[in-house]
Amino acid sequence: MTPEQPIEWFKWVPFFSLLATIAGWIISSYLASRNTSRHASNAELNRLIDSLYKGLDEIYDQMLDLVTKEYDDHEKTVSYHKFVSMVQNVRFICNAIVKMDNGQQKADSLVAELRQACTDDKKYSPKMIGIALPEIRDIQERIKNNFNKKFN
């Protein structure tokens, strides 16, 4: 090599710089999309869990209304079907949560207990408030303990 000739590797510096820039863009966009996807999934999971909590509280409030008043047989039948519908909604939300996040525990047996507690017409009287409400609240709390929000 003579002093008048430029060193050959200097010709490749812009090319390597371009490759490093493109690789950096690709890696950073991949990591950003993964992070965004995880946050969106966690937000949807947390929204479903909030919806579950709201549904469980509605069941409790409906039972509280039912046992604090005397109803005739027709109103009790309507309430029975309303409870069945509300429990089915809770079951649907629980299944959706488990499908989104396999780390969550299934609550099928607890939902069945909740349905049984809500649809037992012997508890549809003011005399049974001391039994019905604590039983429903206990089942609801056990269901809530099965599902945990995610924040990372």
SULPEQUI-V894128 format. One line per field, one symbol per residue. ss: DSSP state (H for helix, E for strand, - for the rest). burial: 1 if it has 16 or more other C-alpha atoms within 10 Angstrom, else 0. A space follows every 50 residues. Layout:
BEGIN
ss: ???
burial: ???
END
This chain:
BEGIN
ss: -------HHHHHHHHHHHHHHHHHHHHHHHHHHHHHHHHHHHHHHHHHHH HHHHHHHHHHHHHHHHH-----HHHHHHHHHHHHHHHHHHHHHHHHHHHH -------HHHHHHHHHHHH-HHH--HHHHHHHHHHHHHHHHHHHHH---- --
burial: 00000000000000000000000000000000000000000100110110 11101100110111011000000001001101110110111011101100 00011110011011101110001111001001100110110011001000 00
END
